[in-house]
């Protein structure tokens, strides 16, 4: 499992959501609505002799806060478990990321805020577990 291929694959999956900009590297400045694929945390040799590694990665989905209602509505649409704007559904539509990994799963999402250059944005941090 190569981290760059995992990030590329996640970016490709996230770009299937119309209107959501995706970054496979952590940018200095974000342009919401966007998804930022974080760095991978690795556990090596889950199965002996290099048989299987496990990685965890966060995907941060950020929306601009024009007003609370529209920002929250947009986040709610991304948080849905299914549908055209569901982050979980978009990522899990190709659990191998084009063959880059064995499988993956979106395990949760945590509400929060993201600050950039003095501006606060609403966000969700999605946690993924990846095996490969």
C-alpha positions, 0 to 999 in steps of 0.5 A, spaced: 500 500 500 503 506 497 500 512 501 500 517 494 496 512 491 491 511 497 491 519 497 490 519 489 484 514 490 481 518 495 481 524 491 478 521 485 472 518 489 471 524 493 471 528 486 465 524 484 461 528 488 458 534 484 461 541 487 466 538 492 473 540 491 478 535 493 485 535 495 490 529 496 495 533 499 494 538 505 493 545 502 496 552 505 489 555 503 482 551 502 477 553 498 470 550 500 466 546 499 472 541 499 475 535 502 482 534 504 485 527 505 490 527 511 496 523 512 496 516 513 497 512 520 500 505 519 500 499 522 505 494 519 505 487 519 497 485 521 498 479 518 505 476 519 511 477 514 508 483 510 502 479 509 497 485 510 498 492 513 493 497 516 492 504 515 487 510 518 486 516 515 482 522 516 478 526 510 476 533 513 470 536 509 469 543 510 464 548 508 463 556 508 459 559 513 455 564 509 449 562 514 449 557 519 443 554 516 446 553 509 452 551 511 449 545 516 444 543 510 450 542 506 454 538 511 448 534 513 448 532 505 455 530 505 454 526 512 448 522 509 449 514 509 447 514 502 445 518 496 449 523 490 452 527 496 454 522 501 462 522 502 461 515 505 457 512 499 462 516 494 468 513 498 466 506 499 463 505 492 470 503 490 473 500 496 479 498 493 481 505 490 482 502 483 486 496 486 491 501 490 488 497 497 485 490 499 479 494 502 477 500 506 471 502 510 469 509 513 468 508 520 465 515 523 465 522 522 466 527 527 463 534 527 468 540 528 470 547 525 476 548 521 480 555 521 484 558 516 487 565 515 482 567 521 476 564 518 472 559 521 469 554 517 464 548 519 467 541 518 466 534 519 472 529 520 471 522 517 475 516 519 477 511 514 480 504 516 484 501 510 487 494 509 492 493 504 
